[in-house]
Structures are given as C-alpha cells and as structure tokens.
C-alpha cells in the first residue's frame, strides 16, 4: 500500500503531540494532584474557598514538575522521530544530489537505490529512468559520430584514390574518371543534405505548409516521378487507391518526399521481374498508405531497427546504391510531425516487404 510522505510527516507530529499529552495527563494525575492533595489534608481551606498561598505554590510546583517530565518525554519522542524523518528524507536527497553531480560529470551509469514506495522512492526511480535515458542518448550520439565518420570515409577514399590515380598516371584524365569523381561528390552532398535536414527535424524547426489534398493525388504524383525508373529495371509499379478515399491535411511536398523514399527503396531492393504496389485505404479516423513490393524482404530481427539512423539490413548493397542511411529516419520524423505513424512489415527474406504510413484524415 502506497503511503504518502506528507501523511508520514503528519503522523510523526501527531505521535509527538499524543505522547506529550498522555505523559502530561499522567504526570498531572500521579504527581500534581496527589502532591497537592497530600499537602491539603488537615490544612483547613478547600478548593472553592478563599485561596491559600501555600496551596497555590504547591499546586504550581506540581504542575511545573509534571510539565518538565512531559517536556522531556516529548523532546525524546521528537528527537527519535526526527532521526527517522531525516533518514527517510534528508539522506536520500543528499544521495540524489551527489548522484546528479556525478551524472553531470559524464558518469551515465550512475544510479541510486530505490527505497520504499512513497514520493522519495518515486523520485529515486525517476532519477534512475532519467539517467538511463541520458546513457542511451550518449550511446546513440557516439554511434552517430562513428557512423557519420564511416559514411564520409567511403566517398572520400574513392575521391582520394581517383586523385592519386590521376597524379600517378594510372588513370586517364577523361570524362569517365571525372564522372566517377562526380558520383562520389554527389554522395557526399546527399549525406550532408540529409544530415542537415535530420538536424532541423530533431530541433523541430521544419515548418509544415498543410493543405487538404486527396490521397490519390499525392500517391499518383509520387508514382509518376519514379515510374520510368521502375520500368527501366524491369519492374511493374502500380497504384491501388480508391477515388472515394477521404482527403488528408498534410504538407504535400513533405509527404511526397516520404513516398518517394519508400517507393525508391522498393525499386532498389526488388529484383526483376517484380511488382511494387502503392495502396491506400481508410483506417478509422486515419488514412493508411501501403508500399508493397516483391523484393528481397527483411528478416524479423531487422524490422524494429530499419528507421534508425544509418541502420542498413545489407550494408554493402545500400552503400553501393549511394544511399545515406538516413532516408527512413527522415521519413519517420516527417510522418510523426503530421501526427501519423510509420512501420515496416515483412514475412521474411525473399518474400517482399510492406512499409505502411498512417495520416489523420480531413473528414
């Protein structure tokens, strides 16, 4: 059962008060009254008659003795409870302060023990959750730097090789060689552009110009831009979007960017003869768009990671195709910025895959 720290503090003070009152009552009963009664016997004056100076002094002395005893008992009880409260509040707070300083110094494995189920226990648990999140962020940051360095190294190594070949006379200075250098430069440019856009998306500074647009219009525009590429590779690219489908309120350019990435990936990973189908249907208050292909498929262990930065199911194939490894990550950011979601599904390697995105409908 969860016990509030406020209730515990209140109960501690209530105990001090009750202890003081009980001791005071007992002291007055057994010390004050009996002491006064013993002195009154045989003295003549009674309570209710004229006051007796000696009786008043004797009574006050008894009350003072009782109060001293009650005060000592209350102080002892308060001291004991203060020690308890200090151990329950002050010491955990000091431990949290020390742990936060070590965490700020870069020790992301720092944790504090969780004691109890009250607010202090919840605070310690929240601190550990924050430390875990910071540790994961730092791990991702280091992995990102390593991935960026690796992605930059590949085209730079190619450019360096061509330059050395030209300098040594191994390669002929002609359009073919310069064209290869230009391809590597284009890869660098795409990587830098994707990194810049991902940085803006991370910071939430990419504006969206929303408008109400039929889903079929968006899908067909994206498909037409890639239809010739699919045809050249011996693939069938088709659209299956009902006319009566509700419209969506989106930034058309950004959603087309997402579809171009998904369809482009499907073309890249579908060997001929293959088929790519872009479908759309209502899904409650949302519209769902599926990009299905009959391509190489994705193993189950990779599905949860395909939207991570620089994650590749087949690194050699993706790198030879010139991808930056950031397209799906950017697509996820853009879809989520519209209040939608995106996911990947596949029956397994060699059995094709489906990338699905959902967007809120305008109706």
C-alpha positions as CSV (number, residue, x, y, z in Angstrom):
1,X,0.0,0.0,0.0
2,X,1.4,3.4,-1.0
3,X,1.9,5.7,2.0
4,X,2.2,9.4,1.2
5,X,5.3,11.2,2.7
6,X,3.0,14.0,3.8
7,X,0.9,11.5,5.8
8,X,4.0,10.1,7.4
9,X,5.2,13.6,8.5
10,X,1.7,14.4,9.8
11,X,1.6,11.1,11.7
12,X,5.1,11.8,13.2
13,X,4.0,15.1,14.6
14,X,0.7,13.6,15.8
15,X,2.6,11.0,17.7
16,X,4.8,13.6,19.3
17,X,1.6,15.5,20.4
18,X,-0.2,12.4,21.6
19,X,2.9,11.3,23.6
20,X,3.2,14.7,25.2
21,X,-0.5,14.9,26.1
22,X,-0.5,11.4,27.5
23,X,2.6,12.0,29.6
24,X,1.3,15.3,30.7
25,X,-2.1,13.9,31.8
26,X,-0.3,11.0,33.6
27,X,2.1,13.4,35.3
28,X,-0.7,15.7,36.5
29,X,-2.7,12.8,37.7
30,X,0.0,11.0,39.6
31,X,2.3,13.9,40.6
32,X,0.4,17.2,40.7
33,X,-3.0,16.1,42.1
34,X,-1.5,13.7,44.7
35,X,1.1,16.1,45.7
36,X,-1.4,18.9,46.3
37,X,-3.9,16.6,48.0
38,X,-1.3,15.4,50.4
39,X,-0.4,18.9,51.4
40,X,-4.1,20.0,51.6
41,X,-5.1,17.3,54.1
42,X,-5.6,18.9,57.5
43,X,-4.8,22.4,56.4
44,X,-8.4,23.7,56.6
45,X,-9.1,25.6,53.3
46,X,-10.7,23.7,50.4
47,X,-10.9,24.4,46.8
48,X,-13.8,26.8,46.2
49,X,-13.0,28.8,49.3
50,X,-10.5,31.6,49.8
51,X,-7.3,31.0,48.0
52,X,-4.4,29.7,50.1
53,X,-1.0,31.0,49.1
54,X,0.8,27.8,50.1
55,X,-1.7,25.7,48.2
56,X,-1.2,27.8,45.1
57,X,2.5,27.5,45.3
58,X,2.3,23.8,46.0
59,X,0.0,23.2,43.0
60,X,2.1,25.3,40.7
61,X,5.2,23.3,41.8
62,X,3.4,20.1,41.0
63,X,2.3,21.3,37.6
64,X,5.8,22.5,36.8
65,X,7.2,19.1,37.7
66,X,4.6,17.5,35.5
67,X,5.4,19.8,32.6
68,X,9.1,19.1,32.9
69,X,8.5,15.4,32.8
70,X,6.1,15.8,29.8
71,X,8.5,18.1,28.0
72,X,11.4,15.7,28.4
73,X,9.3,12.8,27.1
74,X,8.1,15.0,24.2
75,X,11.7,16.0,23.3
76,X,12.8,12.4,23.4
77,X,9.9,11.4,21.1
78,X,10.5,14.3,18.8
79,X,14.2,13.5,18.6
80,X,13.6,9.9,17.7
81,X,11.1,10.8,15.1
82,X,13.4,13.5,13.7
83,X,16.1,10.9,13.2
84,X,13.6,8.7,11.4
85,X,12.4,11.5,9.2
86,X,16.0,12.6,8.5
87,X,16.9,9.1,7.4
88,X,13.8,8.9,5.2
89,X,14.1,12.3,3.5
90,X,17.4,14.1,4.1
91,X,19.8,11.2,3.4
92,X,18.1,10.1,0.1
93,X,18.0,13.8,-1.0
94,X,21.8,14.1,-0.3
95,X,22.4,10.8,-2.2
96,X,20.4,12.2,-5.2
97,X,22.3,15.4,-5.1
98,X,25.7,13.6,-5.2
99,X,24.5,11.2,-7.9
100,X,23.3,14.1,-10.1
101,X,26.7,15.7,-9.8
102,X,28.4,12.5,-10.9
103,X,25.9,12.2,-13.7
104,X,26.6,15.7,-14.9
105,X,30.3,14.9,-14.9
106,X,29.6,12.2,-17.5
107,X,29.1,9.1,-15.4
108,X,26.0,7.9,-17.1
109,X,26.0,4.5,-15.3
110,X,25.2,6.4,-12.0
111,X,22.1,5.0,-10.2
112,X,20.6,5.5,-6.7
113,X,18.8,2.8,-4.7
114,X,15.0,2.9,-4.6
115,X,13.8,2.6,-1.1
116,X,10.1,2.5,-0.3
117,X,7.0,3.3,-2.4
118,X,6.4,6.9,-1.3
119,X,7.4,10.1,-3.0
120,X,11.1,9.7,-2.3
121,X,11.0,6.2,-3.8
122,X,9.2,7.6,-6.9
123,X,11.8,10.4,-7.1
124,X,14.7,7.9,-7.0
125,X,13.0,5.8,-9.6
126,X,12.5,8.9,-11.9
127,X,16.2,9.8,-11.4
128,X,17.3,6.3,-12.5
129,X,15.0,6.5,-15.5
130,X,16.5,9.8,-16.5
131,X,20.0,8.5,-16.1
132,X,19.1,5.5,-18.2
133,X,17.7,7.8,-21.0
134,X,20.8,10.0,-20.8
135,X,23.0,7.0,-21.1
136,X,21.2,5.7,-24.1
137,X,21.3,9.2,-25.7
138,X,25.1,9.3,-25.2
139,X,25.4,5.9,-26.7
140,X,23.4,6.9,-29.7
141,X,25.5,10.1,-30.0
142,X,28.7,8.2,-30.1
143,X,27.3,5.7,-32.6
144,X,26.1,8.6,-34.8
145,X,29.5,10.1,-34.8
146,X,31.1,6.8,-35.7
147,X,28.5,6.2,-38.5
148,X,29.0,9.7,-39.9
149,X,32.8,9.3,-39.9
150,X,32.3,5.9,-41.7
151,X,29.9,7.3,-44.2
152,X,32.2,10.2,-45.0
153,X,35.3,7.9,-45.3
154,X,33.8,5.8,-48.1
155,X,33.3,8.5,-50.8
156,X,36.4,10.4,-49.6
157,X,38.5,7.3,-50.0
158,X,37.1,6.9,-53.5
159,X,37.9,10.5,-54.4
160,X,41.4,10.2,-53.0
161,X,42.0,7.0,-55.0
162,X,41.0,8.7,-58.2
163,X,43.1,11.7,-57.5
164,X,46.1,9.5,-56.8
165,X,45.5,7.5,-59.9
166,X,45.4,10.7,-62.0
167,X,48.6,12.0,-60.3
168,X,50.5,8.8,-61.0
169,X,49.2,8.5,-64.5
170,X,47.4,5.2,-63.7
171,X,44.1,6.7,-64.6
172,X,43.4,8.7,-67.8
173,X,42.2,12.3,-67.3
174,X,39.0,11.9,-69.2
175,X,35.2,12.3,-68.8
176,X,34.8,8.8,-67.4
177,X,37.2,9.4,-64.5
178,X,35.8,12.8,-63.8
179,X,32.3,11.3,-63.9
180,X,33.3,8.8,-61.2
181,X,34.7,11.5,-59.0
182,X,31.4,13.5,-59.5
183,X,29.4,10.4,-58.3
184,X,31.4,10.3,-55.1
185,X,31.0,14.1,-54.6
186,X,27.2,13.7,-55.1
187,X,27.1,11.0,-52.4
188,X,28.9,13.4,-50.1
189,X,26.4,16.1,-50.9
190,X,23.4,13.9,-50.3
191,X,24.8,12.8,-47.0
192,X,25.4,16.4,-45.9
193,X,22.0,17.4,-47.0
194,X,20.3,14.6,-45.2
195,X,22.3,15.3,-42.0
196,X,21.2,19.0,-42.2
197,X,17.6,18.1,-42.6
198,X,17.7,15.5,-39.9
199,X,19.2,18.1,-37.6
200,X,16.4,20.5,-38.3
201,X,13.8,17.8,-37.8
202,X,15.4,16.9,-34.4
203,X,15.2,20.6,-33.4
204,X,11.6,20.8,-34.6
205,X,12.3,23.8,-36.8
206,X,11.0,22.4,-40.1
207,X,7.8,24.3,-41.0
208,X,4.9,22.4,-42.5
209,X,2.6,24.0,-45.0
210,X,-0.6,22.0,-44.6
211,X,-3.5,21.8,-47.1
212,X,-6.4,19.5,-47.7
213,X,-5.4,17.1,-50.6
214,X,-6.9,13.9,-52.0
215,X,-4.7,10.9,-51.1
216,X,-4.8,9.6,-54.7
217,X,-3.3,12.9,-56.0
218,X,-0.3,12.6,-53.6
219,X,0.3,9.0,-54.4
220,X,0.0,9.3,-58.2
221,X,2.3,12.3,-58.3
222,X,5.0,10.3,-56.4
223,X,4.5,7.2,-58.5
224,X,4.8,9.1,-61.8
225,X,8.1,10.5,-60.8
226,X,9.5,7.0,-60.4
227,X,7.6,5.0,-62.9
228,X,10.3,5.3,-65.6
229,X,13.0,4.2,-63.1
230,X,10.9,1.1,-62.2
231,X,10.3,0.4,-65.9
232,X,14.0,0.6,-66.7
233,X,14.7,-2.0,-64.0
234,X,12.0,-4.4,-65.4
235,X,9.5,-3.7,-62.5
236,X,5.8,-3.1,-62.5
237,X,4.8,-0.1,-60.5
238,X,1.0,0.3,-59.9
239,X,-1.4,2.3,-57.8
240,X,-4.5,1.0,-56.0
241,X,-6.1,4.0,-54.4
242,X,-10.0,4.4,-54.3
243,X,-11.4,7.6,-55.6
244,X,-13.7,7.9,-52.6
245,X,-10.9,7.8,-50.1
246,X,-11.1,10.8,-47.5
247,X,-8.6,13.6,-48.1
248,X,-5.8,14.4,-45.7
249,X,-4.4,17.7,-44.3
250,X,-0.7,17.5,-45.0
251,X,2.3,19.3,-46.4
252,X,2.2,17.8,-49.9
253,X,5.9,18.2,-50.6
254,X,6.9,16.5,-47.3
255,X,4.5,13.5,-47.7
256,X,5.6,13.1,-51.3
257,X,9.2,13.1,-50.0
258,X,8.3,10.2,-47.7
259,X,6.6,8.3,-50.5
260,X,9.5,8.9,-52.9
261,X,11.8,7.4,-50.3
262,X,9.7,4.4,-49.7
263,X,9.0,3.7,-53.4
264,X,12.6,4.4,-54.3
265,X,13.8,1.8,-51.7
266,X,11.3,-0.7,-53.0
267,X,12.7,-0.2,-56.6
268,X,16.2,-0.6,-55.3
269,X,15.5,-3.8,-53.4
270,X,13.2,-5.5,-55.8
271,X,14.9,-7.6,-58.5
272,X,13.2,-8.0,-61.9
273,X,10.7,-9.2,-62.7
274,X,9.0,-7.7,-59.7
275,X,5.9,-5.8,-58.7
276,X,5.5,-2.7,-56.5
277,X,2.0,-1.7,-55.4
278,X,1.1,1.5,-53.6
279,X,-2.3,1.0,-51.9
280,X,-4.4,3.3,-49.7
281,X,-7.5,2.7,-47.5
282,X,-9.4,4.2,-44.6
283,X,-8.3,3.1,-41.2
284,X,-10.9,4.6,-38.8
285,X,-10.1,8.3,-38.4
286,X,-6.9,7.9,-40.4
287,X,-5.8,7.0,-43.9
288,X,-3.3,4.3,-44.4
289,X,-0.9,4.1,-47.3
290,X,1.0,0.9,-48.0
291,X,4.0,0.5,-50.3
292,X,4.2,-3.3,-51.0
293,X,7.0,-5.0,-53.0
294,X,8.0,-8.5,-54.0
295,X,11.6,-7.8,-53.2
296,X,14.4,-9.2,-51.0
297,X,12.3,-8.8,-47.8
298,X,13.5,-8.1,-44.3
299,X,14.4,-10.5,-41.5
300,X,12.4,-10.2,-38.3
301,X,15.3,-9.1,-36.2
302,X,15.9,-6.1,-38.5
303,X,12.3,-4.8,-38.6
304,X,12.5,-2.9,-35.3
305,X,15.6,-1.0,-36.4
306,X,15.1,0.0,-40.0
307,X,14.0,3.5,-39.1
308,X,17.2,4.1,-37.0
309,X,19.9,6.4,-38.3
310,X,22.4,4.7,-40.6
311,X,20.9,1.3,-40.0
312,X,21.2,-1.0,-43.0
313,X,19.9,-4.5,-43.4
314,X,22.5,-5.1,-46.2
315,X,25.3,-2.5,-45.7
316,X,27.2,-3.4,-48.9
317,X,24.2,-3.2,-51.1
318,X,22.9,0.1,-49.7
319,X,26.3,1.7,-49.8
320,X,26.9,0.7,-53.4
321,X,23.5,2.2,-54.3
322,X,24.5,5.5,-52.9
323,X,22.0,5.8,-50.0
324,X,22.9,7.8,-47.0
325,X,21.2,5.5,-44.5
326,X,19.0,8.5,-43.2
327,X,16.1,8.3,-45.6
328,X,13.8,6.2,-43.5
329,X,14.8,8.1,-40.3
330,X,13.8,11.4,-42.0
331,X,10.6,9.7,-43.3
332,X,9.6,8.7,-39.7
333,X,10.2,12.2,-38.4
334,X,8.1,13.8,-41.2
335,X,5.2,11.4,-40.7
336,X,5.2,11.8,-37.0
337,X,5.3,15.6,-37.4
338,X,2.0,15.2,-39.2
339,X,0.5,13.3,-36.3
340,X,0.9,10.0,-38.1
341,X,2.9,6.8,-37.8
342,X,5.0,4.6,-40.0
343,X,6.1,1.0,-39.7
344,X,7.7,-1.9,-41.7
345,X,6.5,-5.5,-42.1
346,X,7.9,-8.5,-44.0
347,X,7.2,-12.2,-44.0
348,X,10.9,-12.7,-44.2
349,X,13.9,-12.7,-46.6
350,X,13.0,-13.2,-50.2
351,X,9.3,-12.7,-49.6
352,X,8.9,-8.9,-50.1
353,X,8.1,-6.2,-47.6
354,X,5.5,-3.5,-46.8
355,X,6.0,-0.1,-45.5
356,X,2.9,1.5,-44.1
357,X,2.2,5.1,-43.0
358,X,-1.0,6.4,-41.5
359,X,-2.1,10.0,-41.6
360,X,-5.1,11.8,-39.9
361,X,-7.9,12.2,-42.4
362,X,-9.6,15.5,-43.1
363,X,-13.1,14.2,-42.7
